Amino acid sequence: MVTFLFTLLVLIPIAIAIDIAEKIDNFLEHADLSFYQIVDEYYKNFIIYYTNTFMPLALFIAVILFTSKLSNNTEIIAINNAKVSFTRFLYPYFIGATLITILSLVMNHFVVPQSSSTRKKFEKEYINGNRQKHEFKYINDFSLQLTDSTYIFIRNYNTENNRGYDFSSELYDGIELKTKLVADNIKYNKKDSTFRLQNWRLRKIYDQRDSIFLGDKIDTVFNFTPRDLIYKSALSQEMPSDELYKFIKVSEKRGVKNLNAYLVEFYKRTSLPIASYILTIIAVALAFRKRRGGTGVNLAIGFGMMFFYVFLLKVSEVLGGVAGVNPLLYVWMPNFFFGCIAIYLYLNARK
């Protein structure tokens, strides 16, 4: 555990130094931005995010370093001669991995999302600037299913002034259209969570006749907010898991076509901490035997496997976010692949 903490204390300052070198110009552009604000709103949350991200890597390196030291001091030979099985030898490692896994699960599901919300707000204000603002500002040709029978459509919506154009709402009874409400303009009022429709027309369809009502302005309520119009994977990183799960379920009922980006983020919060067990077995199996070249060879092999794991993890996230695939399968694919390697190394090490 001490080696694990030491590894984190080595990795985090490196990440901070690289980030400062990259963003120093953005900080200097804002004269009103104080040193305390940078540390409190950005780098405090930056440390929380990357500490959680580096945990599996730090654990992997720590296990290799610690086990290699035992091996180089011939302590593992003494343990083997004492008839201690390899499975029993793994017990303390799994206790440490369990503690780190529990910590990582809590951080992934609850702490990091809230921290990311503050950090991304700072990035939007002082780093990304107009580029990210423009990305989330305009929503075009958006449709949403509010209930089993109610659908809405908006041609264009501006999230900055909460105003949209060419709005329509349709109510169905089965497959039969019963009412249709259209408006040239729609504006959201945050104060009372209502929508103001301008130049609206309401058509009610009956068996023998239709009724049409119209007016200049009307205030009404709908079962959605402007935030529901923004379906971006970046927003999922800012939601605690309970809120993200509810959001996914509500969106599924509303008929949102592709939620895989949100599902990938939700599943990843569990799969990455569980990988600690797999990486622990691999690290112990690689380092418990004394090698010519010592710790350096074990670290070289370990770093190679770790970078391949990160590469496979990123590929699986991208593929899992594509519509029409099973995101759960793709998110867990790196764990399945490295789990097979861990089983092979474990069985080989027992011999």
Solvent accessible surface area in square Angstrom, and as a share of the most:
residue,aa,sasa,rsa
1,M,114,0.51
2,V,125,0.72
3,T,36,0.21
4,F,8,0.03
5,L,98,0.49
6,F,124,0.52
7,T,9,0.05
8,L,14,0.07
9,L,129,0.64
10,V,64,0.37
11,L,35,0.17
12,I,15,0.07
13,P,70,0.44
14,I,93,0.47
15,A,16,0.12
16,I,37,0.19
17,A,59,0.46
18,I,112,0.57
19,D,12,0.06
20,I,71,0.36
21,A,77,0.60
22,E,124,0.56
23,K,27,0.12
24,I,71,0.36
25,D,95,0.49
26,N,37,0.19
27,F,16,0.07
28,L,135,0.67
29,E,125,0.56
30,H,53,0.24
31,A,109,0.85
32,D,114,0.59
33,L,18,0.09
34,S,56,0.36
35,F,163,0.68
36,Y,161,0.61
37,Q,42,0.18
38,I,24,0.12
39,V,64,0.37
40,D,48,0.25
41,E,57,0.26
42,Y,2,0.01
43,Y,16,0.06
44,K,102,0.43
45,N,8,0.04
46,F,8,0.03
47,I,69,0.35
48,I,47,0.24
49,Y,66,0.25
50,Y,64,0.24
51,T,28,0.16
52,N,8,0.04
53,T,55,0.32
54,F,41,0.17
55,M,4,0.02
56,P,5,0.03
57,L,29,0.14
58,A,0,0.00
59,L,10,0.05
60,F,2,0.01
61,I,14,0.07
62,A,7,0.05
63,V,10,0.06
64,I,1,0.00
65,L,55,0.27
66,F,101,0.42
67,T,0,0.00
68,S,1,0.01
69,K,131,0.56
70,L,31,0.16
71,S,5,0.03
72,N,56,0.28
73,N,79,0.41
74,T,64,0.37
75,E,79,0.36
76,I,7,0.04
77,I,93,0.47
78,A,61,0.47
79,I,50,0.25
80,N,78,0.40
81,N,109,0.56
82,A,69,0.53
83,K,181,0.77
84,V,54,0.31
85,S,63,0.41
86,F,21,0.09
87,T,51,0.30
88,R,124,0.45
89,F,22,0.09
90,L,8,0.04
91,Y,116,0.44
92,P,79,0.50
93,Y,28,0.11
94,F,61,0.25
95,I,114,0.58
96,G,13,0.13
97,A,0,0.00
98,T,48,0.28
99,L,101,0.50
100,I,2,0.01
101,T,5,0.03
102,I,97,0.49
103,L,87,0.43
104,S,4,0.03
105,L,48,0.24
106,V,73,0.42
107,M,24,0.11
108,N,16,0.08
109,H,31,0.14
110,F,101,0.42
111,V,61,0.35
112,V,13,0.08
113,P,2,0.01
114,Q,114,0.51
115,S,8,0.05
116,S,2,0.01
117,S,43,0.28
118,T,60,0.35
119,R,19,0.07
120,K,34,0.14
121,K,151,0.64
122,F,4,0.02
123,E,24,0.11
124,K,81,0.34
125,E,96,0.43
126,Y,31,0.12
127,I,28,0.14
128,N,36,0.18
129,G,22,0.22
130,N,123,0.63
131,R,166,0.61
132,Q,31,0.14
133,K,75,0.32
134,H,120,0.54
135,E,85,0.38
136,F,25,0.10
137,K,46,0.19
138,Y,91,0.35
139,I,20,0.10
140,N,94,0.48
141,D,84,0.44
142,F,30,0.13
143,S,72,0.47
144,L,6,0.03
145,Q,35,0.16
146,L,13,0.06
147,T,63,0.37
148,D,131,0.68
149,S,35,0.23
150,T,26,0.15
151,Y,86,0.33
152,I,5,0.02
153,F,64,0.27
154,I,2,0.01
155,R,123,0.45
156,N,43,0.22
157,Y,1,0.01
158,N,17,0.09
159,T,31,0.18
160,E,120,0.54
161,N,73,0.37
162,N,17,0.09
163,R,67,0.24
164,G,0,0.00
165,Y,95,0.36
166,D,77,0.40
167,F,2,0.01
168,S,17,0.11
169,S,12,0.08
170,E,41,0.18
171,L,73,0.36
172,Y,60,0.23
173,D,89,0.46
174,G,70,0.68
175,I,168,0.85
176,E,105,0.47
177,L,52,0.26
178,K,64,0.27
179,T,30,0.17
180,K,69,0.29
181,L,29,0.14
182,V,32,0.19
183,A,2,0.02
184,D,55,0.28
185,N,31,0.16
186,I,1,0.00
187,K,75,0.32
188,Y,23,0.09
189,N,67,0.34
190,K,149,0.63
191,K,193,0.82
192,D,82,0.43
193,S,63,0.40
194,T,26,0.15
195,F,1,0.00
196,R,102,0.37
197,L,0,0.00
198,Q,46,0.20
199,N,70,0.36
200,W,33,0.11
201,R,97,0.35
202,L,43,0.21
203,R,114,0.42
204,K,68,0.29
205,I,47,0.24
206,Y,105,0.40
207,D,135,0.70
208,Q,172,0.76
209,R,152,0.56
210,D,57,0.30
211,S,21,0.13
212,I,112,0.57
213,F,98,0.41
214,L,127,0.63
215,G,23,0.22
216,D,110,0.57
217,K,123,0.52
218,I,69,0.35
219,D,80,0.41
220,T,40,0.23
221,V,103,0.59
222,F,39,0.16
223,N,92,0.47
224,F,7,0.03
225,T,58,0.34
226,P,15,0.09
227,R,114,0.42
228,D,21,0.11
229,L,3,0.01
230,I,22,0.11
231,Y,48,0.18
232,K,73,0.31
233,S,57,0.37
234,A,30,0.23
235,L,27,0.13
236,S,1,0.01
237,Q,64,0.28
238,E,39,0.17
239,M,4,0.02
240,P,21,0.13
241,S,9,0.06
242,D,81,0.42
243,E,71,0.32
244,L,0,0.00
245,Y,106,0.40
246,K,136,0.58
247,F,30,0.13
248,I,4,0.02
249,K,83,0.35
250,V,67,0.39
251,S,2,0.01
252,E,84,0.38
253,K,151,0.64
254,R,19,0.07
255,G,42,0.40
256,V,31,0.18
257,K,197,0.83
258,N,62,0.32
259,L,11,0.05
260,N,13,0.07
261,A,34,0.27
262,Y,4,0.02
263,L,31,0.15
264,V,11,0.06
265,E,22,0.10
266,F,47,0.20
267,Y,55,0.21
268,K,44,0.18
269,R,6,0.02
270,T,49,0.28
271,S,2,0.01
272,L,24,0.12
273,P,1,0.01
274,I,54,0.27
275,A,0,0.00
276,S,1,0.01
277,Y,55,0.21
278,I,28,0.14
279,L,3,0.01
280,T,0,0.00
281,I,33,0.17
282,I,0,0.00
283,A,0,0.00
284,V,0,0.00
285,A,11,0.08
286,L,14,0.07
287,A,0,0.00
288,F,22,0.09
289,R,126,0.46
290,K,113,0.48
291,R,86,0.31
292,R,237,0.87
293,G,58,0.56
294,G,17,0.17
295,T,37,0.21
296,G,47,0.45
297,V,56,0.32
298,N,4,0.02
299,L,41,0.20
300,A,69,0.53
301,I,65,0.33
302,G,1,0.01
303,F,74,0.31
304,G,43,0.41
305,M,38,0.17
306,M,6,0.03
307,F,131,0.54
308,F,92,0.38
309,Y,4,0.02
310,V,59,0.34
311,F,126,0.52
312,L,28,0.14
313,L,15,0.08
314,K,111,0.47
315,V,52,0.30
316,S,0,0.00
317,E,33,0.15
318,V,109,0.63
319,L,76,0.38
320,G,0,0.00
321,G,23,0.22
322,V,79,0.45
323,A,63,0.49
324,G,84,0.81
325,V,47,0.27
326,N,83,0.42
327,P,11,0.07
328,L,80,0.40
329,L,104,0.52
330,Y,56,0.21
331,V,2,0.01
332,W,55,0.19
333,M,62,0.28
334,P,1,0.01
335,N,7,0.03
336,F,116,0.48
337,F,93,0.39
338,F,2,0.01
339,G,13,0.13
340,C,87,0.52
341,I,50,0.25
342,A,4,0.03
343,I,107,0.54
344,Y,145,0.55
345,L,30,0.15
346,Y,45,0.17
347,L,90,0.45
348,N,64,0.33
349,A,10,0.08
350,R,142,0.52
351,K,197,0.84
